[in-house]
Amino acid sequence: MWTQALAHPEEIMRNVRAIYTHKSYDNNTDNNDIALLWLSSPTSVPNITYIDDNFVCLCPENLPFPGILQEANVFVVDNDQCHEKLKNLPNYTRITDNMLCAGVPAGGVDTACGDSGGPLLTTDGCSQWVQSGITSVGYGCAKPNRPAVYTRVSQYQTWITDLIRIHPNQNLPQFCRCMYDVSG
């Protein structure tokens, strides 16, 4: 289990050479809420990056951070259904095709403040973990019928690949399309 305070034998430390935010990122709508980090040296990661649309974390509202990495099961919510659930909330703009939503209808489980940039993961039906989203924004913490909003990684395959290509000697990720029943 990961902790914020202790060193871990599998921990990898790298400096960040550059941060590339998407040129069309809109701070008002959180559309295109994605960035890539160019690290000082390579890290050990799986050879294949899976891109999908589904998963997430616990939200201890008004409590101190637990210090231990949390995870929880959530359900992907169709974008139209997500819009219907969020449309009357203050500061809501809209859900775009670059986003996906996930949550638990009864509430109690959600992503939390400080989780931005964290992965939304699922299994591909063959017990392999795939990244489908990046934590972006929430509307209240773990509230019933208030899914959190994530950046839909699959929408950025070309942007990711093109950005990596500008740096010599960088390995390009392999992207795979996986089909899932997200009806929950």
Sine and cosine of phi, psi and omega as CSV:
sin_phi,cos_phi,sin_psi,cos_psi,sin_omega,cos_omega
0.00,0.00,0.61,-0.80,-0.04,-1.00
-1.00,0.05,0.63,-0.78,0.10,-1.00
-0.76,-0.65,0.49,-0.87,-0.03,-1.00
-0.96,0.28,-0.36,0.93,-0.18,-0.98
-0.97,-0.23,-0.42,0.91,-0.13,-0.99
-0.96,-0.29,0.55,-0.84,0.11,-0.99
-0.94,0.35,0.50,-0.87,0.00,-1.00
-0.82,-0.57,0.62,-0.78,-0.04,-1.00
-0.87,0.49,-0.41,0.91,0.00,-1.00
-0.99,-0.14,0.10,1.00,0.00,-1.00
-0.91,0.42,0.66,-0.75,0.05,-1.00
-0.84,-0.55,0.82,-0.57,0.01,-1.00
-0.96,-0.28,0.74,-0.67,0.04,-1.00
-0.64,-0.77,0.56,-0.83,0.17,-0.99
-0.99,0.14,0.43,-0.90,0.04,-1.00
-0.98,-0.19,0.87,-0.50,0.03,-1.00
-0.97,0.23,-0.65,0.76,-0.05,-1.00
-0.39,-0.92,0.45,-0.89,0.09,-1.00
-0.88,-0.48,0.80,-0.60,0.00,-1.00
-0.92,-0.39,0.96,-0.27,0.09,-1.00
-1.00,0.01,0.47,-0.88,0.00,-1.00
-0.89,0.45,0.73,-0.68,-0.08,-1.00
-0.89,0.45,-0.37,0.93,-0.01,-1.00
-0.98,-0.20,0.27,0.96,0.04,-1.00
-0.87,0.50,0.73,-0.68,0.00,-1.00
-0.88,-0.47,0.95,-0.32,-0.03,-1.00
-0.89,0.45,-0.43,0.90,-0.01,-1.00
-0.98,0.21,-0.52,0.85,-0.06,-1.00
-0.92,-0.38,-0.20,0.98,-0.10,-1.00
0.90,0.45,0.29,0.96,0.09,-1.00
-0.95,0.30,0.62,-0.78,-0.04,-1.00
0.89,0.46,0.65,0.76,-0.02,-1.00
-0.99,0.13,0.98,0.21,-0.05,-1.00
-0.51,-0.86,0.56,-0.83,0.08,-1.00
-0.57,-0.82,0.48,-0.88,0.12,-0.99
-0.91,-0.41,0.61,-0.79,0.06,-1.00
-0.96,-0.29,0.77,-0.64,0.11,-0.99
-1.00,-0.10,0.92,-0.39,-0.07,-1.00
-1.00,0.09,0.35,-0.94,-0.03,-1.00
-0.92,0.40,-0.46,0.89,0.05,-1.00
-0.42,-0.91,0.33,-0.94,-0.05,-1.00
-0.89,0.45,0.39,-0.92,0.12,-0.99
-0.88,-0.48,0.29,-0.96,0.05,-1.00
-1.00,0.09,0.91,-0.41,0.04,-1.00
-0.69,-0.73,0.30,-0.95,0.05,-1.00
-0.85,0.53,0.44,-0.90,-0.02,-1.00
-0.93,0.36,-0.44,0.90,-0.07,-1.00
-0.90,-0.44,0.74,-0.67,0.11,-0.99
-0.98,-0.19,0.85,-0.53,0.01,-1.00
-1.00,-0.09,0.71,-0.71,0.04,-1.00
-0.92,-0.40,0.77,-0.64,-0.11,-0.99
-0.55,-0.84,-0.26,-0.97,0.01,-1.00
-0.73,-0.68,0.56,0.83,-0.08,-1.00
-0.75,-0.66,-0.11,-0.99,0.99,-0.12
0.66,-0.76,-0.16,-0.99,0.33,-0.95
0.14,-0.99,-0.76,-0.65,-0.28,-0.96
-0.58,-0.81,0.27,-0.96,0.03,-1.00
-1.00,0.06,0.49,-0.87,-0.03,-1.00
-0.82,-0.57,0.99,-0.15,0.04,-1.00
-1.00,0.08,0.99,0.13,-0.09,-1.00
-0.86,0.52,0.75,-0.66,0.01,-1.00
0.87,0.50,0.38,0.93,0.06,-1.00
-0.88,-0.47,0.39,-0.92,0.05,-1.00
-0.91,0.41,0.43,-0.91,0.06,-1.00
-0.86,0.51,0.63,-0.78,-0.09,-1.00
-0.94,0.33,-0.34,0.94,-0.02,-1.00
0.99,0.14,-0.21,0.98,0.03,-1.00
-0.89,-0.46,0.73,-0.68,0.01,-1.00
-0.84,0.54,0.75,-0.67,-0.04,-1.00
-0.95,-0.31,0.40,-0.92,0.15,-0.99
-0.53,-0.85,0.40,-0.92,0.00,-1.00
-0.42,-0.91,0.41,-0.91,0.06,-1.00
-1.00,0.04,0.78,-0.62,0.09,-1.00
-0.74,-0.67,0.17,-0.99,-0.03,-1.00
-0.91,-0.42,0.65,-0.76,0.11,-0.99
-0.94,0.33,0.67,-0.75,-0.01,-1.00
-0.91,-0.41,0.74,-0.67,0.07,-1.00
-0.80,0.61,0.63,-0.78,-0.06,-1.00
-0.85,0.53,-0.63,0.77,0.02,-1.00
-0.91,0.41,-0.67,0.75,0.05,-1.00
-0.91,0.42,-0.63,0.77,0.03,-1.00
-0.88,0.48,-0.72,0.70,0.03,-1.00
-0.84,0.54,-0.71,0.70,0.00,-1.00
-0.87,0.49,-0.60,0.80,-0.02,-1.00
-0.96,0.28,-0.48,0.88,-0.12,-0.99
-0.96,-0.28,-0.25,0.97,-0.22,-0.98
-0.86,0.52,-0.44,0.90,-0.04,-1.00
-0.99,-0.12,0.10,0.99,-0.02,-1.00
-0.99,0.11,0.55,-0.84,0.06,-1.00
-0.87,0.50,0.57,-0.82,0.05,-1.00
0.94,0.33,0.03,1.00,0.05,-1.00
-0.96,0.26,0.70,-0.71,0.08,-1.00
-0.96,-0.28,-0.98,0.20,0.09,-1.00
-0.17,-0.99,0.32,-0.95,0.07,-1.00
-1.00,-0.08,0.81,-0.58,0.02,-1.00
-0.98,-0.22,0.11,-0.99,0.07,-1.00
-0.91,0.41,-0.26,0.97,0.03,-1.00
-1.00,0.10,0.07,1.00,-0.06,-1.00
-0.82,-0.57,0.33,-0.94,0.21,-0.98
-0.61,-0.79,0.38,-0.92,-0.06,-1.00
-0.88,-0.48,0.49,-0.87,0.07,-1.00
-0.47,-0.88,0.54,-0.84,0.03,-1.00
-0.01,-1.00,-0.16,-0.99,0.06,-1.00
-0.86,-0.51,0.82,-0.57,-0.07,-1.00
-0.78,0.62,-0.64,0.77,-0.03,-1.00
-0.99,0.16,-0.12,0.99,-0.05,-1.00
0.98,0.19,-0.21,-0.98,0.03,-1.00
1.00,-0.01,-0.29,0.96,0.01,-1.00
-0.68,-0.73,0.72,-0.69,-0.05,-1.00
-0.21,-0.98,0.13,-0.99,0.22,-0.98
-0.99,0.14,0.36,-0.93,-0.12,-0.99
-0.77,-0.64,0.18,-0.98,0.11,-0.99
-0.83,0.56,0.68,-0.73,-0.05,-1.00
1.00,-0.07,-0.20,0.98,0.01,-1.00
-1.00,0.03,-0.12,0.99,-0.04,-1.00
-0.79,0.61,0.71,-0.70,-0.04,-1.00
1.00,-0.02,-0.20,0.98,0.01,-1.00
-0.97,0.26,0.34,-0.94,-0.08,-1.00
-0.99,0.14,0.53,-0.85,0.23,-0.97
-0.97,-0.24,0.91,-0.42,-0.13,-0.99
-0.88,-0.48,0.40,-0.92,0.13,-0.99
-0.51,-0.86,0.17,-0.99,0.14,-0.99
-1.00,-0.08,0.44,-0.90,-0.09,-1.00
-1.00,-0.01,0.21,0.98,-0.07,-1.00
1.00,-0.01,-0.19,0.98,0.02,-1.00
-0.85,-0.53,0.41,0.91,0.05,-1.00
0.93,0.37,0.32,0.95,0.11,-0.99
-0.98,-0.22,0.67,-0.74,0.05,-1.00
-0.99,0.17,0.66,-0.75,0.03,-1.00
-0.77,-0.63,0.55,-0.84,0.06,-1.00
-0.99,-0.11,0.83,-0.56,0.00,-1.00
-0.93,-0.37,-0.39,0.92,-0.05,-1.00
-0.53,-0.85,0.16,-0.99,0.08,-1.00
-0.80,-0.60,0.79,-0.61,-0.03,-1.00
-0.82,0.57,0.80,-0.60,-0.05,-1.00
-0.87,-0.50,-0.92,0.39,-0.12,-0.99
-0.54,-0.84,0.50,-0.86,0.08,-1.00
-0.77,-0.64,0.34,-0.94,0.00,-1.00
-0.84,-0.54,0.99,0.14,-0.13,-0.99
1.00,0.09,0.37,-0.93,-0.11,-0.99
-0.96,-0.26,0.88,-0.47,0.10,-1.00
0.85,0.52,0.54,0.84,0.03,-1.00
-0.99,0.14,0.55,-0.84,0.05,-1.00
-0.86,0.51,0.64,-0.77,0.06,-1.00
0.83,0.55,0.53,0.85,0.08,-1.00
-0.77,-0.64,0.98,0.17,0.02,-1.00
-0.91,0.42,0.45,-0.89,0.10,-1.00
-0.99,0.11,0.33,-0.94,-0.05,-1.00
-0.93,-0.36,0.70,-0.72,-0.04,-1.00
-0.81,-0.59,0.47,-0.88,0.16,-0.99
-0.96,0.26,0.77,-0.64,-0.02,-1.00
-0.99,0.13,0.98,-0.22,-0.12,-0.99
-0.85,0.52,-0.59,0.81,-0.06,-1.00
-0.87,0.49,-0.40,0.92,0.01,-1.00
-0.95,0.31,-0.22,0.98,-0.14,-0.99
-0.91,-0.41,0.30,0.95,-0.02,-1.00
-0.82,0.57,-0.76,0.65,-0.02,-1.00
-0.90,0.43,-0.71,0.71,0.00,-1.00
-0.87,0.50,-0.71,0.70,0.01,-1.00
-0.88,0.47,-0.77,0.64,-0.03,-1.00
-0.89,0.46,-0.71,0.70,0.00,-1.00
-0.88,0.47,-0.63,0.78,0.00,-1.00
-0.93,0.37,-0.65,0.76,0.03,-1.00
-0.91,0.42,-0.59,0.81,-0.03,-1.00
-0.89,0.45,-0.40,0.92,-0.03,-1.00
-0.97,0.26,-0.21,0.98,0.03,-1.00
-0.97,-0.24,0.85,-0.52,-0.05,-1.00
-0.90,0.43,0.50,-0.86,0.08,-1.00
0.89,0.45,0.44,0.90,0.05,-1.00
-0.98,-0.19,0.68,-0.73,0.03,-1.00
-0.98,0.21,0.76,-0.65,0.04,-1.00
-0.99,0.15,0.62,-0.78,0.05,-1.00
-0.95,0.30,0.42,-0.91,0.13,-0.99
-0.98,-0.18,0.78,-0.63,-0.02,-1.00
-0.96,-0.28,0.68,-0.73,0.02,-1.00
-0.83,-0.56,0.60,-0.80,0.10,-1.00
-0.99,-0.13,0.76,-0.65,0.02,-1.00
-0.84,-0.54,0.61,-0.79,0.00,-1.00
-0.96,-0.29,0.74,-0.68,-0.04,-1.00
-0.65,-0.76,0.45,-0.89,0.16,-0.99
-1.00,0.06,0.94,-0.35,-0.02,-1.00
-0.96,-0.26,0.37,0.93,-0.03,-1.00
-0.95,0.30,-0.21,0.98,0.11,-0.99
0.95,0.31,0.00,0.00,0.00,0.00
